[in-house]
Amino acid sequence: MDVSKMPTMDSVARFKAAMESDKGALGPFMISTDPAFVEAAGYAGYDFVLLDMEHGTTTHQTLPNLIRAANVAGVCPVVRVPRGSDIWIDQALDVGAGAVMVPQIDTAEQARAAVAAAKFSPIGNRGTCRFVRSAGFGAIPGKDYFAKAQDTMVIVQAEGKKAVENLDEILDVPGIDVVFVGPYDLSSSLGLVGQIDHPDVIECIKGIIAKASAKGVKVGCFADSVEGGKKWRDLGVKFIGYACDTYIFMQGAKADVESFAK
């Protein structure tokens, strides 16, 4: 085993390649704390797993084992951090996150703070320690680690009307890889709660895609079905956050039960 190799970075490269492809990148939100779900998702062939610390029950103590499971299966671990504290970004990257997703970004100032927390100097102000898990607990020379770690990704969530109004300024912030749109939150902010297929919602997302593409920033979107994910992909979305682990299991189990009863 090559202990000098950063365990997550190969999967980051594959994740980036998927987003550059016509297929795009697909991955489930993971709200459980069982590493087996993460490992199984990797073996299923997803491009990433989205470990959810905002709406899931994952803590800083349980996160490392989920990331280890992702590393075992070769799938990129994306961590959605809780809102309101930059220290979560730093800690998620320290234990091996390949990308961080930061919720509730409404302004360029907030976007700059997120990037700064995720990047070492001179790009940002992330705390420097070469004895963390992402550095092989010191197996990787500090110079190599601090340089390579800059390739991890920053995903910001533009979740409402205010973010859309400030989108041009947000997209101009260096270091943002993906702007993630929550269609349900967006529909709510537009006064169309839950109407994610409403023409006004679709047109708004199309506008976000056009502006982001012009500035070289990928767009992500949530989909609660594969068909919904394909719809967003056909509109230009390259990062599809799909349903969640427990829902996927429940839906599969329900289909089995209904089939068995026939």
Stockholm file with secondary structure:
# STOCKHOLM 1.0

chainA/1-262         MDVSKMPTMDSVARFKAAMESDKGALGPFMISTDPAFVEAAGYAGYDFVLLDMEHGTTTHQTLPNLIRAANVAGVCPVVRVPRGSDIWIDQALDVGAGAVMVPQIDTAEQARAAVAAAKFSPIGNRGTCRFVRSAGFGAIPGKDYFAKAQDTMVIVQAEGKKAVENLDEILDVPGIDVVFVGPYDLSSSLGLVGQIDHPDVIECIKGIIAKASAKGVKVGCFADSVEGGKKWRDLGVKFIGYACDTYIFMQGAKADVESFAK
#=GR chainA/1-262 SS CCTTSCTTHHHHHHHHHHHHSSSCEEEEEECSCCHHHHHHHHHHTCSEEEEESSSSCCCTTTHHHHHHHHHHHTCEEEEECCTTCTHHHHHHHHTTCSEEEECCCCSHHHHHHHHHHHSCTTTCCCCCCTTSGGGGGGTSCHHHHHHHGGGSEEEEEECSHHHHHTHHHHHTSTTCCEEEECHHHHHHHTTCTTCTTSHHHHHHHHHHHHHHHHTTCEEEEEESSHHHHHHHHHTTCCEEEEEEHHHHHHHHHHHHHHHHHC
#=GC SS_cons         CCTTSCTTHHHHHHHHHHHHSSSCEEEEEECSCCHHHHHHHHHHTCSEEEEESSSSCCCTTTHHHHHHHHHHHTCEEEEECCTTCTHHHHHHHHTTCSEEEECCCCSHHHHHHHHHHHSCTTTCCCCCCTTSGGGGGGTSCHHHHHHHGGGSEEEEEECSHHHHHTHHHHHTSTTCCEEEECHHHHHHHTTCTTCTTSHHHHHHHHHHHHHHHHTTCEEEEEESSHHHHHHHHHTTCCEEEEEEHHHHHHHHHHHHHHHHHC
//
